[in-house]
Amino acid sequence: MKLLVSVFMVSVMFISAPSSAEKLSEPTAVLDAFRTALTEGDTEVVKDVLSDDVLIFEGGGVERSLAEYRAHHLKSDIKFSQAVPSKLIERTRYEVASLAVITSRYSISGAYNGREIDLTMNETVTVSNTTESGWKIIRIHWSN
């Protein structure tokens, strides 16, 4: 009987909880997972969806790897994302073979570090698909 219950529980886990590969089987899902991870402070998901050699352009600066991003701006991007809500205004996706470019515009309003924030942010994200790692973000460009 214990074996039957154990087999049932394992089966339920696989049926009810899709694997991260299933959830992130398309480029927009990878981007959405990244943005949710920033809002939730989930650095493990950030690590999972960004390529090791990701290139991030933000505020006139550049970070040239996941390690550099984690060491420099990831914590502040998480704090900002948690403090200031964003609302998707529009999004387009262009996909060819194993590359996708997703452009998005967000309305961002709230308070951060004692300042009122009210701006439109533009985001361009390039996502690459490989057989080894699936879809990963390889480039991000943020501007406002």
N, C-alpha and C positions, 0 to 999 in steps of 0.2 A: 504494500500500500504506500509506504514512504517513497519508493521508487516511482510509482505512478504519479504521486503529488509532485515530486521533483521534476519529472519529465514534463508535466503539465505547466509548472511555473516557468521553466526554461522556455517552453513553446510560447507562452503568453508574452514573455519578455521580447522574443524575436518578432512576434506578430505586432505588438502594440508600440514598440519603440523602433522606428526606422533608423538604420545606421546613418552616420554622418555623411557617408558617401551618397546615400540615397537622397538625403536632404539637400546636399550641395551638388546635385548632378547637373546644374545649369548655372551659367555665369551670374545672373541676377541674384540667385539664392546665395552665392558666395558673398556678394556685396552686401546683401541684407544681413547675413550672418555677421559680417565684419562690423557693420553699423550698430547692430544689436549688442555685440560684444563690447563695443566702446561704451554704450549706454549702461550696460550691466557690469562693467569693470571686469569682464571675463578675458584675462590675458591669454589663457590657453586657447580659446577659440581664435583670438587674434593671431597667435602663433600658427594655428592650423590653416588659416585661410590666406595668410600672406606668404609669398615666396621668400626664401632666404635672401635672395638678391633683389627684393622689392626696391623701387625707386619712388620716393615720396617728395613731392614739391608742395611746400606750404609756406605762406607768408614771406616769399622771397628766398627761402632757404631750401635745402635739399638734404634728405637722408638717403643713404645709398645701400642700406641693407636692413633686414629685420632686426638684427642685433643693434644697429645704430638707432633705429626707431625706438626699440625697447629701452635703450639706455638714455635717450634724450626726451622725445616728445610724447611717447605713449601715455605716460601718467597724466600729463596735462591735457591731452586730448580726451582721456577718460573723464577727468574732472569737469572739463567744459561740456562734454556730451551729457553728463549726468545732471549738470546744473541748468543747461539751456536747451529746452526742447526744440526739435526741428520737425518740420512738416514737409514732406515731399510735394513739390509743385508739379514737376514734370520729369519724365525719364525717357530716354531713347536708348536703343541697343542696336549695335551693328556687329554681326558675327560672320567670320569667314574662317572656315576650317577650324583650327585649334585656338583662334584668338577671338576675343570679343571686346568691344569698346562700349562702355556704358557711360552716358552723360546724364547727369541729374542736376536739378536745381532744387534747393531747399529754402524755405522760409525759417529763419532762426530768430526767436524772440525770447527774452528772459533777462535775468540779472546774473552777472558773473564778476566776482572780485569787486563788488560794490558799484559796478557799472551796468547801465541798461544796455542790452544788446538787441538790435533790431536790424537784421540784414538779410540779404539773399546770398546764399553760398552756391557757387558753381563747383561741380565735381566731375572730373573725368577719370574713369578707372579702366585699366586694361587688365583683362583676365586671360590667362593661358591655360590650355588643357594638355596634360601629358598623361601617358599611360601609367607612369610611376606614381604621380601624385594627384591626378584629377585636376579640377579647376582651382587655380591659385591666382591671387591678385599679384601682378608684377609691376604695375605703375599706378600711382594715385597723384592727381593734381587738384589741389583745392585753391579756390580763389573767391574773393567777394568784392 
